[in-house]
Amino acid sequence: MSDSEPDAIERLMDEFVARLRRGELPSISAYEAAHPQCAEQIRDLFPAVQAMEQVALRRKGQCSLQAFPTGTPGRLGDYRIIREIGRGGMGIVTTFKLSLCYC
């Protein structure tokens, strides 16, 4: 892409959210493959965006829990999701481990 990376990831995220809101289930790995220059940011951001959209749609009564893939994303930013502890009307509780790289 000729745009700067922040603009590119923002545009891709807007497209991803629009597709989710239309009821589609876009593949995060397909976005990574189609946009390798943004793959790391897509891996870090899109699972969280997808989870937030799921919560928003459930609050509006527009989707069921099964509308999105089950399970937890493997990573959320610098954090690695370990396991789900509990689930309820307000969200999902997970344990996590901060993974920092001092390279």
C-alpha positions in Angstrom: 0.0 0.0 0.0 1.2 3.5 -0.7 -0.4 5.0 2.3 1.4 5.2 5.7 0.9 2.1 7.8 -1.3 3.8 10.5 -3.7 4.9 7.7 -3.6 1.5 6.1 -4.4 -0.4 9.3 -7.2 2.1 10.2 -8.8 1.6 6.7 -8.5 -2.2 7.0 -10.0 -2.1 10.5 -12.9 0.1 9.3 -13.6 -2.4 6.5 -13.4 -5.4 9.0 -15.9 -3.7 11.4 -18.3 -2.9 8.6 -18.2 -6.5 7.4 -18.9 -7.7 11.0 -21.8 -5.3 11.3 -23.3 -6.6 8.1 -23.3 -10.1 9.6 -20.3 -11.4 7.8 -17.6 -13.4 9.5 -14.4 -12.2 7.9 -11.3 -14.3 8.5 -8.5 -12.5 10.4 -5.9 -14.9 8.8 -7.2 -13.9 5.3 -6.6 -10.2 6.2 -3.1 -11.1 7.4 -2.4 -13.0 4.1 -3.8 -10.2 1.9 -1.9 -7.4 3.8 1.4 -8.8 4.9 2.8 -5.4 5.6 0.2 -5.0 8.4 0.0 -8.6 9.5 1.4 -8.1 13.0 -1.0 -5.2 13.7 -3.9 -7.2 12.3 -3.0 -10.2 14.6 -2.7 -7.8 17.6 -5.8 -5.7 17.0 -8.5 -7.5 15.0 -9.3 -10.2 17.6 -10.0 -7.4 20.2 -12.1 -5.5 17.6 -14.0 -8.6 16.8 -14.7 -9.3 20.5 -15.9 -5.7 21.1 -18.2 -5.9 18.1 -19.6 -9.2 19.4 -20.4 -7.6 22.8 -22.0 -4.5 21.1 -24.2 -6.6 18.9 -25.2 -8.9 21.7 -26.2 -5.8 23.8 -28.4 -4.7 20.9 -29.8 -8.2 20.6 -28.6 -8.6 17.1 -26.5 -11.7 17.4 -26.2 -14.8 19.5 -23.0 -16.1 21.1 -22.6 -18.5 18.2 -22.4 -15.6 15.6 -18.7 -15.3 16.1 -16.0 -18.0 16.4 -15.7 -19.5 19.8 -12.6 -19.5 22.0 -10.3 -16.8 23.0 -7.8 -15.0 20.8 -4.2 -16.2 21.4 -3.0 -12.6 21.9 -4.4 -9.2 22.8 -1.7 -6.6 22.2 1.3 -7.4 24.4 -0.8 -9.9 26.4 -1.1 -13.7 25.8 -4.5 -15.1 26.7 -4.1 -18.2 28.7 -7.7 -19.5 29.4 -11.3 -18.5 30.0 -12.2 -18.3 33.7 -15.9 -17.4 33.4 -18.5 -15.9 31.1 -21.6 -13.8 31.8 -23.9 -11.1 30.5 -21.2 -8.4 30.9 -18.3 -10.2 29.2 -15.7 -13.0 29.4 -13.1 -13.2 32.1 -9.7 -14.6 31.1 -6.3 -15.1 32.7 -3.5 -13.6 30.8 0.3 -13.2 30.8 2.2 -10.1 29.7 4.7 -11.0 27.1 7.4 -8.4 26.7 10.3 -8.6 24.4 13.5 -6.7 25.3 15.1 -7.0 22.0 
